[in-house]
Amino acid sequence: MPMPPPGATILAVNAGSSNIKFALFRCGTEPDAPPEQLFDGCVDGIGTGSGCFSMNGVGTAESFSRHFGIPEHFSAARVLMDWLGERLDPATLAAIGHRVVHGGPDYWAPQQLTVAMRRDLHQLTTFDPEHMPLELLLIDELQRKFPAVPQFACFDTAFHHAMPRVAQMLPIPRRYEALGVRRYGFHGLSCAWLVDALARQAGTPAAHGRVILAHLGGGASITAVRDGLSVDTSMGLTPAGGLPMASRSGDLDPGLALYLARTEQSTPAKFNHMVNHDAGLLGVSETSGDMRVLLASQADDIRAAEAVTLFCYQAMKTVCAMAGVLAGVDTLVFAGGIGEHAPEVRARICASLGWLGIALDPQRNAANATVISSDASAVCVRVIHTDEQRMIAQQVRQLLERSGA
């Protein structure tokens, strides 16, 4: 595979359970030069009947937001394929990179998609039926749209592949481990980006210290990092584990599944839908899974107030757990939609963490500054914008460069 010439482009595709984010990058003129973003966009609200297709052009006048019904994943994929097909030049498109949420036990490094790998990934939909089908659909659709363009998988589980064995184990009969049932961890592309960004901002020693990454958004996870590597993380076998999220429950007593089966005749499919789509902030508040909405209504709605309190409490507990794993913490990083834009949530999480040496500066925190800890804080607390699409483009560019060397 030849190395991409200067000016060649890489398309990064990031499919979630209810949205598709994408961005087009131009390869730099020098090896290892960061890719230049040309545009990015999002197809949101998949499955809600009230979708939004937005695009932001860099250096162009083509920026828009259009609302329309997107009833299901295939329709969303077709909308995006038609739009991209009109704007991408196959002659300059060097590669397409995909965020693939679950790599299972066998795929833990970014690599070119093959027919055999795609068959294997279809088998992994049993681990993650909420994300994998849409990701695989987009891979297949883009293969039909651009048959000569190589596609690459960048796995969200890869960053956590080298976690210590004790952090990967589940306390269930050992025979299930042979079936790939263990703790994997997710948000790995975000974690990789944040570690790199921390090194750029604060230097390699800081990035290789005791770091806790709090990726807080519609999906939320907290990861302990030492020497730039994942040591433990809050999500486990699937992205539904760990913290309560917008509509995902996070960790639950496993006895709940049997209780609901007996009392409400809940089936495995209904239980899965509940913990992924009807739980978390949405389930507790009964109104919304959007933290912005809940913060705005908490003064007048006890349900919203309790949802916010539960989220902050569980996040605080998890930071404490990760500090225990690391035997202390040097840097705490907030990222994601909530982590980057909700000063009140950050303040409430950190309010009980003074014993760890964490002290926020109220003015810096309110301003969403890069460093929000006080000068007297023993722990540096940072807000870093995460960029999974750019991380995908960088990983794909590196693979293309290595293959063309």
C-alpha positions in Angstrom: 0.0 0.0 0.0 1.7 3.3 -1.1 2.1 6.1 1.4 -0.5 8.9 0.7 0.8 11.8 -1.3 0.6 15.3 0.0 -2.9 16.6 -0.3 -4.5 13.1 0.0 -7.4 12.9 2.4 -8.5 10.5 5.2 -12.2 10.1 6.2 -12.7 9.4 9.9 -16.1 7.8 10.8 -17.2 7.6 14.4 -20.6 5.7 14.8 -22.3 5.7 18.1 -25.6 4.0 19.2 -27.7 7.0 18.1 -25.4 9.2 16.0 -22.7 9.2 13.3 -19.8 11.7 13.6 -17.4 12.1 10.7 -14.5 14.3 9.6 -12.3 14.7 6.6 -8.6 15.4 7.1 -5.9 16.3 4.6 -2.5 14.6 5.0 0.4 16.8 5.9 3.3 17.4 3.6 5.8 16.1 6.0 5.9 12.6 7.6 4.3 12.6 11.0 2.8 16.0 10.4 -0.7 16.3 12.0 -3.6 16.0 9.6 -5.5 19.1 8.7 -9.2 19.0 9.3 -11.3 20.1 6.3 -14.8 19.5 7.6 -16.6 17.6 10.3 -20.3 16.8 10.9 -22.8 14.6 12.7 -26.0 12.7 11.9 -27.8 12.8 15.3 -31.0 11.5 16.7 -31.0 8.1 14.9 -34.1 6.1 15.9 -35.8 9.1 17.5 -37.8 10.2 14.4 -36.3 13.7 15.0 -32.8 13.7 13.6 -30.4 16.4 12.8 -27.7 16.4 10.1 -25.1 19.1 10.8 -21.8 20.0 9.1 -19.1 22.5 9.8 -16.7 23.4 7.0 -13.2 24.7 7.9 -12.5 27.7 5.7 -15.6 27.3 3.7 -19.1 28.7 3.7 -20.7 25.3 3.8 -22.0 25.0 7.4 -25.5 23.9 8.1 -27.9 22.1 10.4 -31.0 20.4 9.0 -33.7 18.6 11.0 -35.6 15.6 9.6 -36.8 12.2 10.7 -34.2 9.4 10.7 -36.2 6.3 11.8 -33.4 3.8 11.9 -29.7 3.1 11.3 -29.9 2.1 7.6 -31.7 5.4 6.7 -29.1 7.4 8.6 -26.3 5.5 6.8 -27.9 6.2 3.4 -28.3 9.9 4.1 -24.6 10.2 5.0 -23.4 8.0 2.1 -25.3 10.2 -0.4 -23.9 13.4 1.1 -20.3 12.1 1.2 -20.6 10.6 -2.3 -21.2 14.1 -3.7 -18.3 15.7 -1.9 -15.5 13.2 -1.7 -13.1 12.6 -4.6 -12.1 8.9 -4.7 -8.9 9.9 -6.5 -7.6 11.8 -3.5 -9.3 9.7 -0.7 -6.4 7.7 0.6 -8.2 5.8 3.3 -11.3 5.6 5.6 -10.8 5.0 9.3 -13.6 3.7 11.6 -14.0 3.8 15.3 -15.0 0.2 16.1 -16.2 0.0 19.7 -15.4 -3.6 20.4 -12.4 -5.5 19.3 -13.0 -8.6 21.4 -9.9 -10.6 22.6 -8.3 -10.7 19.2 -8.2 -7.2 17.8 -6.4 -4.7 19.9 -4.4 -2.6 17.4 -5.6 -0.4 14.5 -5.3 -2.3 11.3 -6.7 -2.6 7.8 -10.1 -4.2 7.5 -10.2 -7.5 5.7 -13.0 -9.9 4.7 -12.0 -12.3 7.5 -11.9 -9.5 10.1 -15.3 -8.2 9.1 -16.7 -11.7 9.6 -15.1 -11.8 13.1 -16.5 -8.4 14.0 -20.0 -9.5 13.0 -19.6 -12.2 15.7 -18.8 -9.5 18.3 -22.3 -7.9 18.0 -23.3 -10.3 20.8 -21.0 -8.3 23.1 -22.2 -4.9 21.9 -25.5 -4.9 20.0 -25.9 -1.2 20.5 -22.9 0.0 18.5 -21.5 -2.7 16.4 -24.4 -3.2 13.9 -24.2 0.5 12.8 -20.5 0.5 12.6 -20.5 -2.7 10.4 -23.3 -1.3 8.3 -21.2 1.9 7.6 -18.1 -0.2 6.7 -20.2 -2.2 4.2 -21.8 0.9 2.7 -18.5 2.7 2.3 -17.0 -0.4 0.7 -19.7 -0.2 -1.9 -19.4 3.5 -2.3 -15.6 3.6 -2.6 -14.5 0.0 -3.5 -10.9 1.0 -4.2 -10.3 2.9 -1.0 -8.8 0.9 1.9 -10.7 0.9 5.2 -9.1 0.7 8.7 -10.6 -0.3 12.1 -9.4 1.7 15.1 -10.6 -0.1 18.2 -12.0 1.6 21.3 -10.9 -1.3 23.4 -7.3 -1.2 22.2 -6.1 1.4 24.7 -7.0 -0.9 27.6 -5.7 -4.2 26.1 -2.6 -4.1 28.3 -4.4 -3.6 31.6 -3.1 -5.9 34.3 -4.8 -9.3 34.4 -6.5 -8.6 37.7 -8.2 -5.6 36.1 -9.4 -7.7 33.2 -10.9 -10.6 35.3 -14.5 -11.1 36.1 -15.5 -13.1 39.2 -17.5 -15.7 37.3 -16.7 -19.3 36.4 -13.3 -19.5 34.6 -14.7 -21.3 31.6 -16.3 -18.1 30.3 -12.9 -16.5 29.9 -12.3 -18.8 27.0 -15.3 -17.3 25.3 -13.9 -13.8 25.5 -15.9 -12.8 28.5 -13.8 -10.3 30.5 -13.4 -6.6 31.3 -12.3 -4.7 28.1 -12.9 -1.0 28.8 -13.9 1.5 26.2 -13.5 5.2 25.1 -9.9 4.1 24.2 -9.6 6.5 21.3 -10.5 9.4 23.6 -8.0 8.1 26.2 -5.2 7.9 23.7 -5.9 11.4 22.4 -6.0 12.8 26.0 -2.7 11.2 26.9 -1.1 12.7 23.8 -2.7 16.1 24.5 -1.5 16.0 28.1 2.0 15.3 26.9 1.9 18.3 24.5 0.4 20.6 27.1 2.3 19.6 30.3 5.2 17.5 29.0 5.9 13.8 28.9 6.7 13.4 32.6 3.1 14.6 33.4 1.6 12.3 30.9 3.6 9.3 32.3 2.6 10.1 35.9 -0.4 9.0 37.8 -3.3 10.3 35.6 -7.0 9.9 35.9 -9.0 10.5 32.8 -12.7 11.4 33.3 -14.4 11.1 29.9 -17.9 12.4 30.8 -20.5 12.7 28.1 -23.6 10.8 26.9 -21.3 7.8 27.5 -19.1 8.2 30.6 -16.0 6.3 31.9 -13.1 7.0 34.2 -9.7 5.5 33.5 -6.5 5.2 35.6 -3.3 5.7 33.6 0.3 5.2 34.6 3.3 5.5 32.2 0.8 6.5 29.5 -0.9 3.1 29.7 -4.3 2.0 31.0 -4.2 0.4 34.4 -7.9 0.1 35.1 -11.2 1.7 33.8 -14.8 1.8 34.9 -16.4 0.2 31.9 -16.2 -3.6 31.6 -17.5 -6.2 29.2 -19.8 -3.7 27.5 -20.1 0.1 27.3 -23.2 -0.2 29.6 -21.0 -0.8 32.7 -19.5 1.6 35.1 -20.9 5.1 35.7 -24.6 6.0 35.1 -24.7 7.8 31.8 -27.3 9.6 29.7 -29.5 6.6 29.2 -27.2 3.7 30.3 -27.5 2.4 33.8 -23.8 1.7 34.6 -23.1 -1.0 37.1 -26.1 -2.8 38.6 -26.7 -5.7 41.0 -26.9 -8.7 38.7 -29.9 -10.0 40.7 -32.0 -7.2 39.1 -32.3 -9.2 35.9 -34.0 -12.1 37.6 -36.1 -9.9 39.8 -37.5 -8.1 36.7 -38.0 -11.4 34.9 -40.1 -12.7 37.8 -42.1 -9.5 38.5 -42.5 -8.0 35.0 -41.8 -11.0 32.8 -38.8 -9.0 31.4 -36.9 -10.8 28.7 -33.1 -10.5 28.0 -33.9 -8.2 25.1 -36.2 -6.0 27.2 -33.6 -5.9 30.0 -30.8 -4.9 27.5 -33.0 -2.2 26.1 -33.8 -0.8 29.6 -30.2 -0.6 30.8 -29.0 1.0 27.5 -31.9 3.3 26.5 -34.2 3.9 29.5 -31.8 4.1 32.5 -29.1 6.4 33.7 -29.9 10.1 33.9 -33.0 9.6 31.7 -34.3 6.9 34.0 -33.8 8.7 37.2 -35.0 12.1 36.0 -37.9 10.7 33.9 -37.4 13.7 31.7 -34.0 13.8 29.9 -30.6 12.2 29.7 -29.1 15.6 28.7 -27.0 17.0 31.6 -27.6 20.6 30.3 -31.4 20.1 30.6 -31.1 18.6 34.1 -28.8 21.3 35.4 -31.3 24.0 34.1 -34.3 22.3 35.8 -32.8 20.9 39.0 -34.0 23.8 41.1 -37.6 23.1 40.3 -37.6 19.3 39.7 -36.4 17.0 42.4 -36.0 14.2 39.9 -33.6 16.2 37.8 -31.7 17.2 41.0 -31.4 13.6 42.1 -30.1 12.5 38.7 -27.4 15.2 38.7 -26.5 14.3 42.3 -26.3 10.6 41.5 -24.0 11.2 38.5 -21.6 13.4 40.5 -21.6 11.0 43.4 -20.8 7.9 41.3 -18.1 9.8 39.4 -16.5 11.0 42.7 -16.5 7.4 44.0 -14.9 6.1 40.8 -12.2 8.8 40.9 -11.4 7.6 44.4 -11.3 4.0 43.2 -8.9 4.9 40.4 -6.7 6.9 42.8 -6.5 3.7 44.9 -5.4 1.7 41.9 -2.6 4.3 41.2 -1.7 4.8 44.9 -2.4 8.5 44.4 -3.0 10.9 41.6 -0.9 13.6 40.0 -3.2 14.8 37.2 -7.0 14.6 36.8 -8.4 15.3 33.3 -12.0 16.2 32.5 -13.1 15.6 28.9 -16.3 14.9 26.9 -19.4 17.0 26.6 -20.1 17.2 30.3 -16.4 17.1 31.4 -15.5 20.0 29.1 -18.6 22.2 29.5 -20.2 21.7 32.9 -18.3 23.6 35.6 -20.9 22.7 38.3 -20.6 19.0 37.7 -16.8 19.2 37.9 -17.0 21.2 41.1 -19.4 18.8 42.7 -17.2 15.8 41.8 -14.2 17.4 43.2 -15.8 18.9 46.3 -15.1 15.8 48.4 -11.7 15.1 46.9 -9.6 17.5 49.0 -8.1 14.5 50.9 -6.5 13.5 47.6 -4.9 16.9 47.2 -7.5 18.2 44.7 -8.6 21.8 45.0 -10.3 23.7 42.2 -10.0 27.4 41.5 -13.7 28.6 41.2 -12.9 31.3 38.6 -10.8 29.0 36.4 -13.4 26.3 36.6 -16.3 28.6 35.7 -14.3 29.8 32.7 -13.6 26.2 31.5 -9.9 27.0 31.6 -7.2 24.6 30.6 -6.0 24.2 34.2 -8.9 24.6 36.7 -7.0 23.6 39.9 -5.8 26.2 42.3 -2.2 27.1 42.6 -2.2 25.4 46.0 -3.6 22.1 44.7 -1.3 19.1 45.0 -3.1 17.6 42.0 -3.3 19.4 38.6 -6.8 19.3 37.3 -7.2 20.0 33.6 -10.0 20.3 31.0 -8.9 18.9 27.6 -11.0 18.8 24.5 -11.1 15.2 23.2 -11.1 14.5 19.5 -11.7 10.9 18.6 -12.0 11.6 14.8 -8.6 13.2 14.7 -7.2 10.3 16.7 -8.6 8.0 14.0 -7.0 10.0 11.3 -3.7 10.0 13.0 -3.7 6.3 13.6 -4.7 5.6 9.9 -2.0 8.0 8.7 0.6 6.2 10.8 -0.5 2.9 9.3 -0.3 4.2 5.8 3.2 5.6 6.4 4.5 2.4 7.9 3.1 0.3 5.0 4.7 2.7 2.5 8.1 2.7 4.1 
